[in-house]
Amino acid sequence: DLVTEKRIGIGLFSEGLYRLQMCVTTALTTAASKTMKSREDSLQSILRWHERLGHLIFEILRQLFTDLCSRLDMTMVSCDVCHLAKHVRASYPVSTHRSNEVFAMIHSD
C-alpha cells in the first residue's frame, strides 16, 4: 500500500504468471459434482486467459472462447485485480502546512 507502506499481498509465480492469492466468487451451485468440477475448470481456464491477455474484458473472452464460456454465466465472473485497477487513486493526505508568501507553494500534475 503506497500510503501506509504496508505489504498487502504476495505474488507467487505459477504457470508463467505472478498470481496474487485472491478469492474468486461465482454462482456455481449444482447438484452433480462432475458438472461443478467441469464448470470450475472452465472458470479457472477463463480466468487464466483473462490474466494472460492483460486482463481483457470478459465480453471479448466470451467471443474468443465460446466453448469454455458456454458452461458459465459470464455475468457472475469477476476479477478483483480489475476492480482495484479501475480506482482512480487515493486522495492526498490533509496538509497542515500553510504558505506565508505568494507562490511559495505550487501544485502541478
Backbone torsions as a table, in degrees:
resi	resn	phi	psi	omega
1	ASP	NA	125.3	-176.0
2	LEU	-68.4	-30.0	-177.7
3	VAL	-78.7	-50.5	-176.3
4	THR	-90.8	-9.4	-178.5
5	GLU	57.8	30.7	176.6
6	LYS	-103.0	148.0	176.5
7	ARG	-74.2	129.4	-178.7
8	ILE	-110.9	-3.9	178.2
9	GLY	-177.2	165.4	177.8
10	ILE	-128.4	130.0	177.3
11	GLY	-92.3	129.6	177.9
12	LEU	-105.9	135.5	-179.2
13	PHE	-77.8	120.6	-178.3
14	SER	-149.8	127.5	176.9
15	GLU	54.5	39.1	176.6
16	GLY	82.2	5.4	-179.9
17	LEU	-130.4	151.2	169.1
18	TYR	-89.8	119.6	-176.0
19	ARG	-111.9	135.6	171.8
20	LEU	-87.9	143.4	175.7
21	GLN	-70.3	118.3	-179.9
22	MET	-146.7	163.5	-178.2
23	CYS	-99.8	126.7	176.5
24	VAL	-100.9	123.4	-179.6
25	THR	-108.7	127.7	176.8
26	THR	-141.1	167.4	178.0
27	ALA	-100.7	62.6	-179.9
28	LEU	-104.6	88.6	177.2
29	THR	-126.8	112.8	177.8
30	THR	-135.7	161.7	178.9
31	ALA	-78.6	-35.5	-176.3
32	ALA	-87.4	121.4	-178.3
33	SER	-67.1	-28.4	178.3
34	LYS	-65.5	-43.6	177.7
35	THR	-65.1	-40.6	179.3
36	MET	-63.4	-43.1	179.0
37	LYS	-62.2	-41.9	178.7
38	SER	-61.9	-42.6	178.7
39	ARG	-67.3	-40.9	178.5
40	GLU	-63.7	-40.4	176.6
41	ASP	-62.6	-41.9	178.0
42	SER	-64.0	-41.9	179.0
43	LEU	-61.7	-47.4	179.8
44	GLN	-62.7	-38.3	178.8
45	SER	-65.6	-44.7	178.3
46	ILE	-62.8	-44.0	179.3
47	LEU	-64.3	-36.9	177.7
48	ARG	-63.7	-44.7	177.6
49	TRP	-65.5	-38.3	177.2
50	HIS	-56.8	-44.9	179.3
51	GLU	-70.0	-44.9	-177.7
52	ARG	-63.6	-32.8	-179.1
53	LEU	-92.2	23.5	175.0
54	GLY	73.5	36.4	178.9
55	HIS	61.6	47.1	176.3
56	LEU	-60.3	144.3	-177.6
57	ILE	-64.5	149.2	-173.2
58	PHE	-66.8	-26.5	177.7
59	GLU	-63.4	-41.7	178.2
60	ILE	-69.0	-40.0	177.0
61	LEU	-60.7	-38.0	178.8
62	ARG	-62.6	-37.4	178.5
63	GLN	-72.1	-35.0	-179.1
64	LEU	-76.0	-39.9	-173.9
65	PHE	-119.4	68.0	-175.1
66	THR	-63.8	-36.0	-179.7
67	ASP	-65.5	-44.4	-180.0
68	LEU	-66.8	-42.0	-174.7
69	CYS	-76.8	-17.7	-179.1
70	SER	-66.5	-22.9	179.8
71	ARG	-87.9	-5.5	-174.2
72	LEU	-121.1	152.9	168.3
73	ASP	-90.6	99.6	-172.5
74	MET	-65.5	-17.1	177.6
75	THR	-72.0	-18.4	-179.0
76	MET	-94.1	-5.7	-179.5
77	VAL	-87.8	131.5	179.2
78	SER	-142.3	159.4	-179.4
79	CYS	-124.7	118.5	-179.8
80	ASP	-62.2	-36.8	-179.5
81	VAL	-62.3	-42.7	179.2
82	CYS	-63.1	-40.6	179.3
83	HIS	-63.9	-42.7	179.5
84	LEU	-68.9	-36.7	-177.9
85	ALA	-68.5	-23.4	-179.0
86	LYS	-81.7	-8.7	174.8
87	HIS	-67.4	137.7	-176.4
88	VAL	-67.0	-61.4	174.7
89	ARG	179.2	164.1	175.9
90	ALA	-76.2	149.5	180.0
91	SER	-72.2	157.9	178.7
92	TYR	-70.2	148.0	176.6
93	PRO	-66.2	152.1	-179.5
94	VAL	-67.7	128.6	-178.2
95	SER	-90.8	139.2	176.0
96	THR	-102.4	-4.9	-179.4
97	HIS	-82.0	135.1	178.5
98	ARG	-126.2	127.2	-178.8
99	SER	-75.9	150.0	-178.6
100	ASN	-99.8	-17.1	-176.7
101	GLU	-124.2	157.1	176.2
102	VAL	-67.3	136.3	-179.1
103	PHE	63.2	19.5	175.6
104	ALA	-73.4	-24.7	178.4
105	MET	-131.2	127.9	-179.1
106	ILE	-122.6	133.0	177.2
107	HIS	-106.0	136.3	176.7
108	SER	-149.1	162.2	176.1
109	ASP	-100.0	NA	NA
